[in-house]
Amino acid sequence: MNKKLLAVALATAFAAPAMAEGVQIYGAIDYGVLVRGGSDGGLPSSSGTKSQFEDGISGENFLGFKGSEDLGNGMQLGFDAQFRFSADTSTAFYTRTANVTLSGDFGTLIGGRVGGARYSFTNMYDPFGGYTVGGAAGFIGGQADVADNAIVYITPELAPGLKILAAYTSSLDQEDMAGIDQNRKGSLLTSSDRPLYAVAALYNNGPLSITLDYENARKYNTSLYQTLNIYVAGASYDFGVAKLSAYYENLDFNGGPLKSYNSFLLGALAPVSANTNIRASFVQTEVGNGLSALLADGECRKYSLGLTHAISKRTTFYTDVAKIDNDTNTACSITKNGHRDNPATVGTSAVQVGTLEQDGGVAGRGSWGFDAGIRHTF
């Protein structure tokens, strides 16, 4: 095969979802301009305007493979694996999510590396989907983007639109550690051993969506954040002319310098044409500090406005602006998006007192941000 034919073959393979013996290949690539500036009250080096070409602003770049098999008797076995990649560096692939699914009349059972529950619920009610400079996911109390070693069960509909979700992982953001004392008191315990469980009620019926979620996480062999209780409530209603949403969460720490995060979001998504949407949100996070009088309580507030325009069925233009107001005790900053692109930072806190939120392992910057770019799915 000559080079021209090879190029045509590769382009054809990735131009649309491909099927090979029941396996679907899909993914997305995103690239744009990111500008951040203003003082965030943090380190002096984080102030001043910075302009960048960046990937993954409105969503991660990834390549995915999924498929399913009919097992008979109304049961289906499926799999889904997504691998994230960088579009502007030579960063190698890493596993974003990978899991197997068994579904039937009993509901759905999922096992593997899955999207975090609270992370998913935040994005569900955020008009920015958690991404861009306007996204709420990195601004609200820190997000565990994914959960390793997770088992998830989702009931069938218990009433029209109502399902219950239950999830558990023995080690939230790393592989289970060998030799761990199961009584959680031995010298072999490590800070990587972070069990978490979650229980959520999910109601989605017509234009109305409601989510209630409780999670409990523990971190061993450390004096910081030994236990964490998480309470989440979200709701949205699509009026046709606009979809309005609200989201609230409380993180209650037992141990460590922080005692709580209280966050809420108000959002709106409005179509102005068949292909164009305007989106806006207000997010506020209150940070409570418990160990020292030197660490006073504080608030961060974020105002965001954006526009998306579908150029074609699979290609979308987006542009967004965001502004953060910090109290004297807080130093929240603008990130490329609200997510941890680097798996080493998954599960860390994003909004902190006296420091900066993380952006894929790189510190956030400034108190205002602008982005504009193109996202293509295949």
N, C-alpha and C positions, 0 to 999 in steps of 0.2 A: 504494500500500500504506500503510495507516495505521500509527501507531507501535506499536500492540499487535501487529499481524501481523508487523511487522518484528522486534520483540523475540522473538516466537515462532520466526521463521525463523532468527535468529541463534543462539538457544538450541539449536534442533534441530541446526544445523550443527555445533556444538561439543560436543554431548552424547555422541557416540560417534564412532569413526573413520569418516570420510566418504570415499567413493570418487567421483571425477569423472574419467572417461576413464582409468582405471587409476592415478590418483593418490590415495594415502591421506593424509589429514590426521590428525595425532595430536599429543599433547603432554601437559604436566603443569603444575600450579600448586600451590605449597606456601606455607604461611604459619603462623607460630607465635610462641611466646614464647621469648626467649633471655635468660638471666641468667648473668653472669660476675663473678667476684670473687676476692679474694686477691691477694697479691703474687707476681709471677712472677720477681722479681729483676732486672727491667729498669728502664725509666724510671719515676720516681715517678708520673707522670701516668697510668700504665697500671694502677695499683693501685686498690683500692676496688671496691665492687659496682656493676655497671651492668646495668639491666634494659631490654630493648628488645622491640618487636614487629618481627619480621623475616620476610623471604621467603626461599625457597630453602634452608632449613635441612637438610632430609633429601634434597634433590636439587634440581637446577636447575629453574627455571620455563622452559619452552621451547615453541615451536610448530614442528612438523616436517612435512615433506612427503616422501613416498617413493613409489616405483613401480618397475615392471620391465616389460621387453618380451622376449618369446620371439623369438630371432633364428634359431631352427632349428638343426638338427644338434647339439642338446643344449646350446646356448649361451644365456645370459641376460644382458641388459644392464639394470642397475639404477641408481637414483640415490637419495640420501638427503640432505636438507638440514635442519638444525635451527637455529633462531634463538632465542637466549636473550632474556628480557625480565625486568624487575623488576616485582614485584607491589606494591611499597610506595613507589616513586618514579616519576618521569616518564622514567626512563632509556630511551633508544631501543633497539630491537632491535640485536643484532649477531650475526654468523654464528658459531654454536658449532661446528658441523661441516658440511661439504658435500663430497660426493664422488660419483664414478661407479664402478660395479663391473661387471666382466666376469667371468662364471663359466662353467665347463664341466667336461668331463672332465679338463682340464689343471689345475684348481684354481680359485683366485679371485684376480683382479687388481683392486686398488683404487687410485684416484688422487684427490688433492685434500687437503682439510683434514680430518684424522682424529684420533681419540683417541690420546693418547700410549701407547706400548707399556707402559712401566714403570708409568705411571699406571693403566692398565687392569688390569695384573696385581696391583698393590697392592689395588685395589678388589675384585678377584675373591676374594681370600683374607681380606679384612677383613669381619667380620660386620656392620659399619656401612656397608659399601659405599663407604667413603671420606668419607661425609657425617656431619652432626650434630656436636655437640661431642665425640662419641666417635670420629669418623673418624680413620683413620691417615694418609690421603694427605698432609695438610699437615704432619704430624709427622715423616714419614720422609724426611729429606734433600731436601725440596723436590721438587715434581712439575711436569713439563711436561704440563699438562692436554691440550693438543692439539699436533699437528705440522702446520705448513703445508707446502705444496709436496711432499707425501709420495707415494711410490710403495710400495705394499705388495703382497707376493705370499704367498699361503697355499696350500700344496700340498693335493691330495686326501689322503685317509687312506693313509699308507704302511704302516700296520699297524692293527689294530682300535684306534680311539681316538687314534692318533698322527698329528699334522700338524706341519709346519715352517713358521714364519713368517719372512720376510725383509723389511726395510723400509729405505728411504733417503729423506732429505730434504736438499736443498742449503742450506736456510735454515730452521732449526727453528721459530722463533716469529715470523717476519715475512716479508713478501714478499721474493723474491729482489731483490738490489740491482743496479741498472743500472750498467754500466761496471766491474764487479768484475774485477780482475786474476785470471785463472784460475790463475796460479801462486801465488796467495795471498801475494804479496810486495809488491804495489803500494801506492801511497799512497791509492788509492781504497777500500781495504778498510775495512769498518765493523764495529762490534761486533754488528750485526744479522746478519752472515753467519755462521751457525752450522750447519754440516753435521753430520748424525748418521746412523749406520746401526745397525740392530738385527737380531739373529738369535735366534730362540727356538724351542724344542721344546715342543709343547703336547700333553699326554696327558689325555684326558677319556673315561673308559670306566666306565659305571655309577656307583657311589658314589665312585670315586677320581679325583682331579684332580692333575696334576703339571705344573709349568711351570719351565723353565730358560731364562734370557734373558741375552744379552750385548749391551751397547750401547756405542758410542764416539761422543762428541760433541766438537766443537772450536769455540772462540770466537776469532775473529781480531781484530786491531787492539786488543788490550788485554793488560795484564799479568796479569789475573786469570782464573783458570779456563781456561787456554789449551787444555788437553785434559782429558777426563773419561772414565774407564773405569767402566762400570756392570755389576755382576754380581748377578743375581736368581735366587732359588730359592723356589718356593712349592708347597704341597701341602695338600690337604684330603681328608677321608673322611667320608661321610655314614653314620652308624651307625643312622639312623632316629630314635632317641631324641635324638640330637644330632649336629650336623655340626661337626667339629673341624678347625681350620686352623692352618697355620704359614707364616710368610713371613720371608725374610731377604734383605737387599740390602747391597751394599758399593759405595760411591762413592769412587773413587780419583782425586784431583785432581793435576794437574801444573801448578803455578803458582797464585798467589793465597794468601791467608792460611790457607785450610783445606787439609789434606792428605787427609782422609777422613771419610766418614760410615759407620758400621756400625750397621745397624738390624735389629731382628727383632720379629715380632708373633706372639702366640699368641691364638687366638680360638675362640669357641664360639657356636653358634646352635642353640637348642633349642625345639621346638614344645611349648607347654603345652596347646593346644587346636587345633581346626581353623583358627581365625582368629587365634591369638595366639602370638607368638614372643618368647622372651627371648634377648638377645645380650650377650656380654661379650668384652672383649679386654684384653690387656696389651701395651704397645708400649714399646720402649726404643731410644733413639738415642744413639750415642757419637760425639762430635764431636772430631776430631783436628786440631790446629793446627800448621802447619809452619814459619812464617816468623819468629816471634818468641817468646821465652821469656815475654813478657807475655801471650800468648794460650795459656793452658794448656788441656789436654784436659778434656773434661767430658761429662756424661751428662744426658739428660732421660728421665723415665719417666712413662708415662701409663696410668691405670687407668680403664676405661669399662664402664658397665652400661646397658642399654636394653631397651625393650619396644616392640613393634609390635602393633597390633590392626586387622585388616581389618574396617572397619565395613560395607563392601559390596564388590562386585567391583572397583570402581575407586577407592575412598576408604579411606585408611589413617590411623589415629591413631598417633602415635609420641611417646615421651618417653625422654630419655637424661640421664645424669649422667657427668661425667668429672673426674678429679683428676690434676694434674701435680706431680711432684717434680723439682726442679731441683738440680743441683750448684751450688756457689758460682760456677763459671765459665760457667754456662749461664743463658739467660733464655727458655725456651720458654713459650708462652702459649696460651690457649684461643681458638680462632676459631669463627666462626659455622658454618663447615664447613671441610673440608680443602682447598678448591679456590680457584682464582683466578677470581673472577667477572668481574674487569676484565681484558680482554685485554692491557692494558699491563703487567700483572705476570706474565703467563704465562711459565713457565720460570725464575722467580727462586727463590732459596733460601728455604725456609720455616722451618727450624730453624737459628738462628744464635747465635753466641756474643756476648753483650753487647747484643743487640738483640732484636727481636720478629718472630715470624712474621707473614706478611701475610694479610689477610682481604679479598680483593677490592680491594686497594689501601689498605685501612684496617688499622692495626696490631691484632694480637690483644691480648687483655686477660686478666690474672689467671691464677690457677693452678687454679681449679675452674670448672665450668660446668654449666648445666642447660638443657634445652630441652623443649618440648612443642608439638605442632602437628598439622596435618592436611595430607595430600597427596592430591590428586585427579588421576587420569590420564584422558585422553579420547582 
